[in-house]
Amino acid sequence: MIWYFVFFLVSGFCGILYELIWLRLSMAQFGVTTPLVSIVLSMFMAGLGIGSWAAGALVRRYEDRSQFPPLRLYAVSELLIGISALVVPTQLLWGHRLLEHMSGQVGISSGAYYLVAGAWLALTLTPWCACMGATIPLAMYAIRRDQRTASQKSFSFLYVANLVGAVAGALIPLLFIETYGFRGTLHIGTVLNFSVALGAVILSLGATQSVTAPSASAEQANGIIPVTQKGILILLFLSGLTTMGMEVVWIRLYTPRVGPMVYSFALILASYLFATFAGSRIYRFWSHWNAIESRLAWISISLLGLLPLLMTDLRVAWKLPTPLCVFFGIMPVSCVIGFLTPMLVDRWSLGDPGRAGRAYAVNVLGCILGPLVAGFILLPVVGERYSLLIFIAPYLVMPAFPVGANLTRPLLRVAAYAMIAASMVILFWTNDFETIFPRRIVLRDSSATVIATGFGPLAQKQLLVNGIPMTSLTLITKVMAHLTLASHQNQPQNTLVICFGMGTTFRSSLSWGVDTTVVDLIPSVPKLFPYFHADAPEVLASPLAHIVTDDGRRFLERTSKTFDSIIVDPPPPVPAAGSSLLYSEEFYALVKQHLRTGGIFQQWIPEGDRATESAVAQALRNSFPYIRTFRYTGNPGIHYLASMQPIPVRTPAELASRLPARAVADFVEWGPYNTAEQQFQVLIPDVVSIDALVQRSPGTPPLRDDRPINEYFALRARGGDYKPESF
């Protein structure tokens, strides 16, 4: 059996590796939007469920008639999974080109875009993921037919091995991506899958096959009462719904503490997977006694499921290191569900691949619906706290359900009601993150929890998205507009601003009297515009003002409009997950397609380590022949102005003379100086050349979609090379 363990360890590693990278490649091709991410994850999980159910059904129908070695069937599935790593990136690129062609030829609405993208993602991902889902029933079939390895608990054995690989797959590929990029990392996965396929073929040569493999009836399970047996599929669906739904809530809850980096999400995912593995191992040990689980195991989910509220309450959380807050919040409930899920499948299947496939597919169905319910219904409507309450609600009433051993002993009954009481204490005693701000407006949608806070002096006002500070009322955001528009050869006619923030750059652009479109991914962000600017109603009433809720890159893919200015202020911090899609060569190529002759592209980078500075500078230099840089004395950050034509070199006085009267009033509104010329004088032009920035890390490749240098920095940090610079 050790070989089966190794096979599924490697397979679990590759499965998580593919899921992470395919999601990211899909975002690059189709947009960083919540619906798109949900579609990708749903298609991935749907493929697993379909493959598990279909393989189980085929095995159940043909196992007595087939003479083909089962291990070789399993080897074929692993071979196909390895091929998928080579094929899927090309398929996603074809889908991108299809949508680009449709948008250019006939135009396409947002709803139609998601319909076509979803259909393409289904055709691309579902067949390959079905191969992944088929591996467990096929391996169980091989175990049943091999006289040396027959086991009625083969599902939980393979499940444990798969989880060990998945834990590694949540962490190790991040190092591969930093070194080899997304495609190089996929090639590593291909080699591993091919190795598993070859190993399975070799192992099949020595397998001793039984002549028949009668299907065990689930009703033959010792000690399983009928009512429990009938509810197993319901409980499997419920456990999948609960875990995956709560995982979406966990990310929203923990982001203020762990940050928005890929390593932060990896910490949450690895904690969940490791705890699930630990629970599965406990079940494997416990199952030797063929005991019936106490109903307390199910009821405990009602208490443990609310621990993240305790571990993110600032009165508790700031006293513990971040990893411990994550572990103590996520691991207990994940461990319990990791115990219960393989137990239910083993109990339902008794080693029968057909029944195991059906049971696992039901669990996966819950996994599909959980994130959709959490992201699109619960979080926007009731927020993180009551979303968790709704997910644990079924377990609060478990004392009345015939699940597991009855609570006949008084001590067990007291323990059950004590757990429920403790869960209510956590629910009503703990505080949410936003309560640290005495004055605030909190809006929630499917993308984020958005907080507007502060009053009095300008510097005290803040915008936070999922607890991460985005911006304040600062001169920098005004400079983005006024410096760009004043640097044109002729009077600009229109501007595109990507990322709304507090709306300052959008407002400053409109002060020039030019048609201004602003795009932001999060619907709630523009709704807070009046909180930060008293004249917001007047600004929004202008026929020149246009607000679009969309991913900025996807908007450029879909629009046929061109602009005199495109201004981008990617959301901080610079290493934030997904931020590289607004710094890459592919994005700059898209920007050039939408710049008019003489158009200027502006990008602000607040800071970065040497490798990030070099990678971004190379991407810009490879994309634009004319680039100027502006920085502030004593402050980090740099404004890039890039164009396909020469950018006029103007003195502060010359720049100021080009501002209309309303633009001057806007520019000096917050000081620190009283004239536009003095405001421009705080900028130092071309103090650092683009070539000098490239030379800060000459061995670093340019930033591309496949090599997101800014996001993946663990190896640089370990080597002491990750030191953010101040330009």
N, C-alpha and C positions, 0 to 999 in steps of 0.2 A: 504493500500500500504506500510505501514511502515515495514511489515514483509518481503515483497519482497526486500526492501532496505537493511534490515539486512542480508537476505540470500546472496545477491550479494556483500555486503561488506565483509562478511566472505569468500565467494567464490573467490573474487578478491585477498584477502590476501593469501589464500592457493595457488592460481594460480602462483603468483610471487614467493612464497616460494618454490614451486615445481620446477619452472623453474631454479631458482638459484642453488638449490641443485642437481637437475638432471644434469645440466651442469657440476658441479664440480665432481660428481661421474663419469660421462662419461670421463672427462679429466683424472681421476685417472686410469680408465680401458683401455682407448684407446690412451692417449697421449695429451699433451698440445700443440697442433698445431692449426694454424689458420684454415686450412680446416676442422679439426675435430670440432672446436667450431662452425664454420659456419653450418656444417651439423646438429649439435644438435639444434641450434636455428632455422634453417630452418624446421626441422622435427616438432619442437614444434609449430611453426606458421602454418605449413601446416596442422597439426592436428586440430588446431583451425578453420582454414578456411573450411576444409572438414566437420567437425562436424557442423559448422554453416550452411553451404549450405545444407547438407544432412538432418539435422533436420528440416530446413525450408521447404525443398521440401516435406518431409513426412507429415508435418503438413498440408501443402497446399493441398495435395492429399487426406488425410484421415480425416481431422478435422470434416467434416460434417457427417461421418459415425462412428466415434469412440465415444464410451460411456465411455471410461476409463478416470478417472479424470486427467486433464492435470498436476495438481500439483504433482501427484504421478509419472508421467513420469519424471518430473523435479527431484523429489526425487531420482529416480533410477539413473539418471545421476550423481547426487552428491554422491550417495553411491559408484558408480563405480570409481569416482575420488578419494574418500577416500581409496578405495582398491588399487588404483595405487601406492599410497605412500608406501605401504607394498611390492608390487610386483616388481616395476621398479628396485630397487637396485639389487635384485636377478637376474632379466633378464639381467642387464648390466654385472653382474659377469659371467653369462653363455656365453655371447658374448665374453668376455675377454678370457675365457677358450677355446672357439671355435677357436679364432684367434691364441692363444698360441699353440693349437694342430696343426693347419694348418701350422704355422711357423716351428714347430718342425718336422713335418712329410714330407712336400713337399717344404717348403720354400714359401715365399710370397713376391712379389714386393710391393713397396710403393703404386703404383696405385691400385693393387689388394687389398691391406690392406684397403685403403679408401673405395673401392667398397664394400667389405664385411662388414666393420664397418658401412658404411652408410646404407646398407641394413638392418643390425641388428638393428641399431638405429631407422630406419623407422618402422620396425616391433614392436619395443619396445615402442616407444614414441607416434607414430601417433594415434593408437586406443584410448589411454588414453586421449591424448590432444583433440581428436575429441569429447570425452565426455564433456570436458570443453567448446569447441566451441558450443556444442549443447544446453548449459544452457540458453543462451539468447533467441533463438527462442522458446524453450519449455516454458520458463517463460512468454514470450509475448503471447503465445498460452493460458496459464492459465489466464493471465490478460484479454484477449479478451473474454474468455468463462465465466469469473466471472462477473455477472451483477453488482457487487459492485465496480469493479475496471477498467472497460473498458477505454482505453485511446489510442488515435492515436499517442501519443508521448511516448509510453512505452519503446521504445528502448533507448532513451536518458535518461529516468529515471533510467533504469537498468545500463546503461553505466556509469552514474555518481556514483552510488553506488559501482560499480565494481572498479572504479578508486580510491575511498576513501580507499577501502581495499587494492588496489595495492600499494598505497603510504605507508601504514603501513607495507605491505609485503616486501617492499624494505629495511626497517630499522629494525623492531622488530626481525625478524628471526636471524639477526646477533647476537643478545644477546642470543637467544635460542641455536644457534650453539656453542657459547663459553661455555655454561653450559652443554648442553646435547649431543653435536655432531650432525653430519648430520642425522643419522638414528633416534636419539631421537627427533630431530626437525620434521622429516617427520611424526613421530607418533603423534605429536601434530596436524599436519595438518589433519591426518586421523580422529582424534577425532572431529575436527571442521567440517569436511565434513559430517561425520556421524550425527553430531548434526543438521546440516542444513537439511539433508535428513529426519530426524525424525520430525523436525519442519514443513517441507513442508507437510508431511503425516498428521500431526495433523491439520494443517491449511486447508487441503483439505476436512476434515470432515465437516467443516462449510461453505464451498464455495457453492454459489448458481449459478448453471450452466445455461447459456442461451441455448435454444433449437438449434438455428442455429447461425452461426457467419459468415455472408457473407463477402467475401474478398473485401476490398476496392480497387478500381482502383487508381493507382497513378495519373492518369489523372484527378481525381476528386479533387485534391488538390487545394485549393483556392489560386489564385494569382500566380501560377507557370506557367510561359510561356513555351511553348513546347520545344523550343531550350534548355532551361535550364534543363528541365526534361531529355532530351536525353543525356545530358552530365554528369549527376549525377554520373554514374558508373565510367566514366573516371576520374572525380574529386576525387572520393573516392580512386581509385587506385593511383592517383597522390599524395594524402595526405599521404597514407601509405608509399609509396616509399620515399617521402621527409623526413618524420619524422624519420623513422628507418634508412635511409641512413645517415641523418645528425647526428643521435645519435652515429654512428660509428666514424664519423669525430670529434664529440665533445670529445670523450674519448681520441683520439689522440692529440687534441688541448690542452686539460686541464691537461693531465698527468704531464707535467713539473711543473705545479703549485700545483695540488692537491695530486700528488704522485701516486704510483701504488698499494696502499692498498685496501682491500675490502671496507673499509669505504669511500674511495675516489670515487669508482665507484658507491657506494650506494648513495652518495650525488648527483651525476649527474642523476642517475635514479630517485631518489625521487623528485628532482627538476622538471624533465620532467613530471613525473606523477602528481605531485601536480598542476603544471601549466595547464596540460590537464584537470584535475578535475575542476580547477577554470574556465577555458573556457567553459566547459560543463555546469557548474552551471549558468554562464552568459547566455548561450544559453537557458537554461530552463526558466529563467526569461524573456528573450527577446521574446521567442516563444509565449507568451500569446497574443501578438499583431498580430501574423501571418504575420509579415512583411517580405519583401524580403531583404536579406542582400545587402549592398552596394558592388560594385566591389572593393571598397577600402579595404575591409576586405581581399580579396585575394591578392591584390597588396601589402598590408603591409607585406606579407611573404617575399617579395623580399628585404625589408629593415631589418626586424627583424631577418631573417635567417642569416644575416651577423654580427649580434651583437657579437657572440662569437669571431670573429676576433678582435673586439675592446676590449673585456674583457680579451683577452689573450695577447694583446700588452703590453709589459713590461712598456711602458711609461704611461699606464693607470692602468694596473693590480696591480702593486706593491703598488699603493696608496690606494687600497681597500682590506678589508679582503677577504680571499679566498671564503667563502660561498657567499658573495655578488657578486664576479666576476662570480661565477657559476650561481647564480640566475638571475642576470641582463643579462647574455648572453643567457641562455637557456629558461627561463620562458616566455618571451614575445611571441616568435614564437610558443612555445608549447601551450600557452593559446589560441592563434588565431586558431590553428589547432584543439585544443580541443573544440572550439566553432563550427567550420565548420563541423567536422566529424559526430557528432550525428545529426546535422541539416540535412546533406545530407541523412543519413539513415532514419530519420523520414520522410523526404520529399518523399523519394522513397517508403517507406513501408506503411505509414499511419497506423501503428499498425499491419499490416499483417505480421505474423511470417515468412511466406515463402519468401516474398520479402525482409524482414529484413535480413534473413539468407543469401540470395544471395548477398545483398549489402555489408554486413559485410565480407563475403568471398572475395569479390573483394578488399576490403580495406586490408584484411590480405594478399592477393596475393602481393600487393604493399609492405607490411611490410616484406615479404619473400625476395623479389628481392632487396630492398633498401640496406641492409647490404652486400649482395653479390656484387652488383655493386660498392658500396663504398670501400669495403675491397680488392677486387681482381682486380678492373679495375681503379677506379678513384684515390685512394690514392697512389698506386705505380707509376702511370703515371704522374699525375698532382699535387699531394700533397693536403694538407688540404685546402688551400685558394681557389683554383680553383675547388675543389670538391664541396665546398659549393656553389660556383657560378653556377655550373652546376645544382645542385639541386634546386636552386631558379630561374633558367632561365625561366621556364614556367610562373612564376608569373610576371616576368619583362615585358612580352608581353601581360598580361591580359587586358590592356586598349583596345586592339583590339578584345578581346573575348566577346561574349554575356553571361557573367557570372553575375548573380545577377542584381541589379538595374543599369540601364545605367548611365553613367557619363554625364548626359545632362547639369547639371549646371556647369558654368565656374569654380566656386570655387572647386568643386569636381575634375574637370579635372586638375586644378593646383595642388591640393593636391596629386593626383596620380603621376604626373610627378615629383613632389618634392620628393616623396618617392623613386622613381627610381634614381633620381640624388643623394640623400643622400646615397643610397646603393652603388653607384659607388665611392663616396667619401671614404666610409669605406673600400671598396675593395682595393683602390689604395693608401690610406694614411697610413693604418696600416702596422706594421712590424711583420714578423713571429719570433718565438722564436729563431731560429738559427742565426738571424742577430746580436745577442749580441756578437757573436764570430767573430772577424775580419778575422781570418784565419780558414777556415773550409772546410771539405768535407761532403756533405749531400747525403745520399742514402736512398731511400724509397722502401719498398716492402710491401707485404700484411700483414706482421707481425708487422712492426715497421718503424719509422723514425730514422735513425742512423746517428750520428754526430761524426766525428773525428776532433779534434781541438787541438790547441796549437803548439808551436814551441820552439826551444831553449832548456833550461834545461829539463831534463826528467820529472820532477814533473809537468811541465806545460802542458804536453800532456794528453788529456782526451778522453775517449770514453763515449758517452751518447746514451742511447736508449730511445726513446720517451721523451727526455729531462731529464732523470734520469742518473746521473753519475754512470757508471758501474765500472770503474777501471782506474788506471794510471800505468805508468811504475814503478813498485815498486819491492823491493826485495822479498816481501811476495809471489808473484806469481812465482818467481824462486824457493823459498824454497819448495813450494808445490811439485815440481818435484824432486829436488835434495835430500831433506830429505826422501821422500818416496822411491826413487830408491836406495839410499845409505843404507837404513834400511833393505833391503832384506838379507836373509841368503845366497842366491846364486845370481849370475849375472842375472838380469831380462832380459827377451827377448821381451816383448811387454807391451804397456801401453795404457789405454783408458783415455782420458781427456774429461770430460763433462763440457761444457761451454767454448767457445773459448776466449771471451774477446778480449784483444789486441793480443792474440796469444803467450804470453810470456811463459806460462807453456808448451804449445805445443812445442815451439821452444827449451826450456830447456830440455825437455824429448828427443827430437831428438839429442841433443848434446851428449847423452849417446850412440848413435848408435843403439837404440832399435826401433822396429816397433811401430809407434805411430798413433793412431786414435783419432781424436777430433770430438766431436759432438756439434753442436749449432743449436738452434731453428730458429734463424733469418738469412736468406740467405745473407743479406748485411754485417753482422759483419765480416766474414772471408775475404770479399773483401777489407776491410780496413787494412789488415795485412801489406801491403807495406808502409802505411802511418806511422806506428809506428816502423817498423824494416827495415832498409836499405837492409838487406840480405834476405828479404822475398822471392824473386824469387829463390834464391839458395836453401832455405829451402824447398820451395814447389816443387822444382824439384827432391827432394830426393825420391827414390822408397819406403822409409820407412814412408813417410808422407801421411796420408789419412784424408781428411776433409769430414764430413758427415753433411748434413743439415737435422736435425730431432730433435724431443724431445728426450733428453738423456734417459729418462726412457723407452720410446717407443722403442728406438734403442736396449736397452738391452732385451726387450721383444721379439724382432724380430730376433736378432742375435743368432747364435749357438756358437760363438767364446768365448773363455775364455782368461783371461788376468792375467799377473803377478801383475799389478798395475791398480787400478781404482782411478782416482783423480777427485774430484768434488768440484767446487767452485760456489755454487748457486748464482744467480744474486742478488745483494743488492736492497733494504734493507732486513734484515731478515724477517720482517713481510709482504713482498711483496705478493700480491695475487698469489696463486698457488705454492709459494716457498716450502711449507711444503711437497709437493710431492717428494722433494729431501732430506727430513730430516726424513721421516717416517719409521716405522718398516717394512712396506710392501716394500718400496724401498730398505732397507737394505737386506731383504730376497732375492730380485732380484739380488742385488750386489753379495751376497754369491754364487749364482748359477753360476756366471761368473768369479769368482776368482779361479785361479789355486791353487794347494796345495802350501802353503807358501805365497800366494798372500797377498798384503797389500792394504787396502782401506784407502784413505786420504780424509778428509773433513775439509774445512775451514769454521769457523763461526766467522764473524767479531765482533759481539756483540749480546746481547740479555738480556731481563729482566730475573728475577730469574725463573719464571715459564717456559719460553722458554728454558733456560739453563737446567733445570731439566728434561723437557719433552724430549729434544734431547738426553741428557745423558742417560736417561732410555731406550730410543729406541735403542741406541747403545749398552748399557750393556745387554739388552735382546737379542741382535742379535749376538754379537761377544764375545768370551770368553777372548780375549786379546786386550787391548786398552791402548794406550799411548797418553799423551797430551803434547803439546809444546806451549809455549806462548812467548811473547816478553816483555822485561823489560819496564814498563811504557806505553805500548801500548795495546789497547784492541784487542781482537781476540784470537782464539785458533786453532791450528792444531790438529785434531784427526787422529791417525793412529790406524787402527783396523784390526784384522786378526783372522782366525780360528786356527792359530798356534802361538807359542810364537814369539814375535818381539824382535830381538837382542837389547840389551842395549849397545850402543857404545858411546864413548867419541867423542867430536868434531874432534879430531885428527884422530880417527878411521873412522869416517864418511868421512872426507876429503880424506883419503887415498884410498877410494873406487871409487872416481870420476875419469873417464877418463880425459885425457888432455883437450879435447874440452869442457867437462862439467865444468872443473875448470875455463877455460877461460870465459865460459858463466856465471858462478856463481859470479865471481868477476867483471864482466863487469861494473856494476853500483855502486860498492862499497857497504857500506862505507869503507870496508877493502880490503886489497890486496891479502889475501890468503883465501882458502876455509875453513881452520880451524877457522880463525877469523870470517868468515861469520856465521859458525855454532854456534859460541860462543854467538851470539846475542839471541839464543834460550835458553829458560829455560825448561828443560824436567821435566815432571811429577810433576810440582809445585802444581797442583790442580788435585787430583784424581777424577776418574769418580764417585766414591761414594760421594765425597764431593760436586760435582756438583749436583747430584741427591738430596742431602739433602738441597739444597738451597730453594727448594719448595717441601717438601716431600708429600704434598697432591695432587700435580699435576699428572695426568695420563701420561703415555708415549705418545709421539707424534705418532699418527697413521693417516691414510688417513681419518678416520672418526672423529678424534679429532685434527684438525690443530691448536694447542695451540699458535703457533707463529703468526698466521694471525689474530686471533680474541682475542682482548685484551681490549675492551671497558669497561667491568665491572671491570677488574683489574685496569685500568687507573682511573676509577671513585673512586675506593676504595683506591687509592694511592699506589697500589702494582706494577704498571707498571713503573719500573725504570731500564733502560738499564744498565747493569753492564760492567765492564772492565775486567772480569775474574781475 
